[in-house]
Amino acid sequence: MDSVSSEFAARHRRRLTVEIKESLRELSNQLSLLNHHVGMHAGLKDVDLDCLDLISRHGPLSPSALARRAGLHPATVTGIIDRLQRGGWVTRERTPDASDRRAVAVRALRDRGAELYHLYQGMNAAMDEICTGYDDKELELLAGFLRRTTVAGREATDALADED
């Protein structure tokens, strides 16, 4: 490969990398907007919806574990859990094997999950349609890229949080 071809290939790769980063930023914005509208329809603040998602995916969680995962102050999380419980989204359950009898775990209530699933139905259907355009090998590549991108985002977040 001559130097002109090599330089062209390097510029092309840089452009593709920039395009991927810009697309991920736009995707982040679009998903934030989608989540905001889902939250509005469900009567949830953005941060409440984020915490509910964490509880649904990783729960039951103690309030302190939720605070760590969400990157929020424990007192803020208490208010969020209170709102979610009043709305019928979560329940607090005593942790029977805990040394502290006041210990609780927060669990998402399944019957309300269907309401959120319905609100995300359009995006889920669109994602299913997009995925049909890729073969299994391409889907494995995309899934791996997204997993690695998620880890990079978590590590960058943790590094910034450590500076606080």
N, C-alpha and C positions, 0 to 999 in steps of 0.2 A: 504494500500500500504506500503510495507516494505521500509527500507532506501535504499536498493540497487536499487529497482525499481524506487523509487523517484529520486535517483541520476542519474540513466540512463535517466529518462524522462527529467530531468533538462538539462543534457548534450545534449540530442537530440534536445530539444527546442533551446538551444544556437546555435547549429550547423545550425538549420533551419533559425534562425534569421540572423546569419552571411551569410548564403547562399543568403538570400533575399537582404541584404545590398550589397553584392558583385554583385548580378545580376542587381540591380538598378544602380550601378556604371558602369557596362558594358553596360547596356541599354543607359545610359547617353552618354557614349562614342560613341556607334553606332549611336544614333540619331544625335549627333554632326557631325559625319562623313557624314551621310545622308544629313543633312542640308547643310553642306559644299559643297557637290557635287551638290545638287539642286541649291544652290546659284551660283556655277560655271557655270552650264548649263544656268541659267537665267541671268548671267552677274551681279550678286549681291555679294557684300562682305558679310561675315557672319553676321556682326552687322547690315547691311542694311536689310538682310532677317529677322533677329530677330525683328527689328523695324517694318518692313512691317507686320509681323505676329501680333504684338501688335496692330497696327492700324487696321488691318483687323478684329481682334477679339473684340477689345474694342472701336473702333473709331466710328465716327470721334473724334480725340483727338487734344487738343491744343499742340503746341510744348513743353510747360512746363510739361503738363501731361504725354506726351510720355517720356520725359527725366526722370521723376520720376519713371514711370513704368519700364523703361529700365535700370535705375540706371546709367545714363550717364549725363555728363555735358551738360547744355543747348546749348553751342556753338558747341559741337560735334553733337548734335541732329540736329542743323540747317544744318550742312554739309550733314548729312544723308538724311534729307528731301529733300535737293537740289538735291542730286543724284537720289533719288527715283522719284522725280518729272521729272527730265530730262529723266529718263528711261521710263516714262509713267506709273509708278506704283501707284502714288498718285497724288492728287490735293490739293492745298491749297484753302480754301474757307473762305471768310469773315464771321465773326460771327455777324449776324445782331443785336442781342439783347445785345451785349457786350457794356459796357460803354466806352471801348477803341476802337475806330474805326479801329485801326491797328490789332485788335485781329483776329486770323485766327484759323481754325480747319483743320486738315489734314485728308483726307478721301482716302481710298484705292479705286482704279478704278477696277470695277468688271471684265471688259473684260480681264484684265491681269491675274486675278485669275485662269482662266482656264488653263493657261500655267503652273502655279505652281501645280495645281491639277494633271495635266498630269505627272509631274515629281515625284509626290508622289504616283502615281497610284500603283506601285508595293508594296509599304509598306501598303497602304490602303487595297489592295486585300489580302495581307498576314494577316493583322489584322482581316479582316472579316472572313477568313478561320480559324484562331486561335479561334475566338469567337464562331464559330459553335460547337466547342468541349466542350462548357460549357453550363449548363442549366441556366435558368433565375436567380435562387438563387445564383449560383456561380458567375455569371456576376455582380449581385448586390454587392456581397462581394468584388470582385475585383475592381469595380468602387468606392466603399467606401474606400477601402485601398488606391487607387491611389489619391482620393480627399484628404484624411488625410495626405498622404505623401507629396502632393503638398503644403498643408498648412504648414506642418512642414518645408519644404524647404523654403517657403516664410518667415516664422518667423526666421529661421536661417540666411537667407540673410539680413533681416531687422536688426537683432541684430548686424551682422558684419558691415553693412552700418552705423549704429549708432556709431560704434567705430571709424570710419574714421574722 
